[in-house]
């Protein structure tokens, strides 16, 4: 368990996701478009000529390729930025309205945002309020 507050823990996890997304996006080079599942060719298209992450016989692993295409780095960056705004709003609300319905709701939202990271060694748990 860590000494981090739950909002600080979430900020750190989201920063890690931003760094990974930027590195992946930048590896595509200038002019890279968003990731697209190219069903016609059975590939995950990075938006660059002659560059695919994974190519399969048409129809094979279509669901997996569609899922992977949803992790386009630009989309991940938008998602992380939205989550960071939620953390900021909830952190401010919880501090301003402790022991109230609004503060409790803000804490519940933070707890739910942290749920995917419960196995992380720095997870502060419910004790870090």
N, C-alpha and C positions, 0 to 999 in steps of 0.2 A: 504494500500500500504506500502511496505517495503523500507528500505534504501539499501537493497541488490542490487548489480548489477545483470543483467540477468545471466551472467555466474555463479556467486556465488549462485544465486537462484537455478539454474539447478544442480550445484554440491550438494547442500543441499538435493534436492529432490532425486537425484540418490543415495546419501548416505543412505537415508531412505529406498529406495528400496533394496539396498545391505544388510542392517541390517535385513530386513524382510526375504529376500531370504536365508541368512546364517542361521537365526534362524530356518526357515522351513527345510532347508537341514539338519542341525545338529540334529533336532528332529527325523529324520529318523534313526539315529544311524550309527555306523560304517558298511560299506559295502552296504549302500543304493545305489541302481542304480537309473537311471533317471526315471521320471514319464512316464508311458505308458498307453494309453487307450487300455485296454484289451477287444476288441470287442467280443471275443469268450465267455467270462464270464460276460460281461456287467459291467465292473468295471474300476476304475482308480487305476492302480497298482503302488505302491511306489517303487517297486523293492525289496521288502522284503517279505519273506514267511508269509502268513496269515495276510497281512496288506493291506487293501484297504481303500481309502477315501470314496468311494461311490460305491455301487453296485446296479444294477437295473436289471429288467428282460431284457434278451438279446434284443437289438435293441431299448430299451426305453432310451431316453435321450442320444443317441449315439453322436449327434453333441455337446451337452453340455460337455460330458466326453472328447471328442476329444479336445475341446477348453481348458478345464481345464488342460489336459496333456501338453499343450503348455506352461504352466507356471511352468514347472520343474525349481526348484531353480537354478540348474547349468546353464540352458539356460538363465535365467534372469540375473545371474551374468555376463555371457559373453556379453549380450546385454547392461547392465549398463556400463561395462568397455568400450565397443565400443562407447557408447554415451559420456562417460567422455572424451575419446580421441578426439571426434569431438568437444566437448566444448572447450578443450584446444587449438586445432588448430584454431578454429574460434575466440576465445578470442585473441590469439596472432595475427592473421591476422587482426582483426578489430583494435587492438591497433596500429599495424604497418602501416596500410593503411587506416586511417580515411579519409573520403570524397573521396573515390575512389570506383571503381566498385568492387574490391576485398573486401574492408571493408564493402560495402553495402551487398554483397553476404554473407559474414560471419555473419552479423547481421540478415539477413533473415533466415539463417539456425538456428541460436540461437532462433529467434522468433518462428520458427516452432517446434523446440524441446520443447519449453515452452508451446505450445498451449494446451496440455492436462492438464496443471496445472493452467489455467486461473482463476479457481474458488478458488484457494488456497489463504488464507488470506495474505500471504507474496508475492504474485505475483507482480513483479515490474512494469509490464506493459511496454508500448513502451516509456514512459518518461525516464526510467532508462537506459541511454546509456553509 
